Amino acid sequence: LSKIGELKVISRTSVMPYRGKATNVRDIGKQLGVSNILEGSVRRSGNKVRVNVQLIDANSDEHIWASDYDRDITDVFAIQTDL
């Protein structure tokens, strides 16, 4: 994502303190100085993996875009390419 010039991508280290905490998206956006937040989850079942990704407007807390990516665990790097 950082290869897209118009995007300000915050480091993983900066966002890790929010992991697992019940902080709302608006507060996170203000604290990080960003207008959009990309969040996601990864679930595995047997030899399948599902990645769910959501782009959220940090000012309005509205979902802009969301998608699921389902792959075999042996093809997990294809999801990275798709994203």
C-alpha positions in Angstrom: 0.0 0.0 0.0 2.9 2.4 0.7 3.7 2.2 -3.0 0.6 4.4 -3.7 1.8 7.9 -3.4 -1.5 9.4 -2.2 -1.7 7.1 0.7 -0.2 7.8 4.1 0.6 4.4 5.5 1.2 4.2 9.3 3.8 1.7 10.6 2.7 -1.6 12.1 4.5 -0.5 15.3 2.3 2.6 15.6 -0.9 0.7 15.3 -0.1 -2.4 17.4 -1.2 -0.7 20.7 -4.8 -0.7 19.4 -4.9 -4.4 18.8 -7.5 -6.1 20.9 -8.6 -2.8 22.5 -12.2 -1.5 22.4 -11.2 1.9 20.9 -13.5 3.4 18.3 -12.3 4.1 14.8 -12.8 7.9 15.1 -10.5 8.1 18.1 -7.9 5.9 16.5 -8.0 8.1 13.3 -7.5 11.3 15.3 -4.7 9.8 17.4 -2.8 8.6 14.3 -3.7 11.6 12.1 -5.3 9.5 9.4 -8.6 9.8 7.5 -9.0 6.1 6.6 -8.3 2.9 8.4 -7.8 -0.5 6.8 -8.6 -3.3 9.2 -8.8 -7.0 8.6 -8.9 -10.5 10.0 -7.4 -13.9 9.0 -9.2 -17.1 9.8 -8.0 -20.6 9.0 -10.1 -23.8 8.6 -8.2 -26.9 7.6 -6.3 -26.2 4.5 -8.3 -23.0 3.7 -7.6 -19.4 4.8 -10.0 -16.4 4.6 -8.8 -12.9 4.8 -11.4 -10.2 5.4 -10.4 -6.6 4.7 -12.4 -3.4 5.4 -11.6 0.2 4.6 -13.3 2.6 7.0 -13.6 6.4 6.9 -12.1 7.4 10.3 -14.1 10.7 10.4 -17.6 9.2 9.9 -17.0 5.6 10.9 -18.6 4.5 7.6 -17.4 1.5 5.6 -16.0 2.5 2.2 -15.1 -0.9 1.0 -14.9 -4.5 2.2 -13.9 -7.8 0.7 -13.2 -11.4 1.6 -10.4 -13.4 0.0 -10.6 -17.2 0.2 -7.6 -19.4 -0.7 -5.9 -22.7 0.0 -3.2 -22.3 2.6 -0.7 -23.3 0.0 -1.7 -20.2 -2.1 -1.7 -17.6 0.7 0.7 -15.3 -1.1 -1.9 -14.9 -3.9 -4.0 -13.0 -1.4 -1.2 -10.5 -0.8 -1.0 -9.9 -4.6 -4.8 -9.5 -4.8 -4.8 -6.9 -2.1 
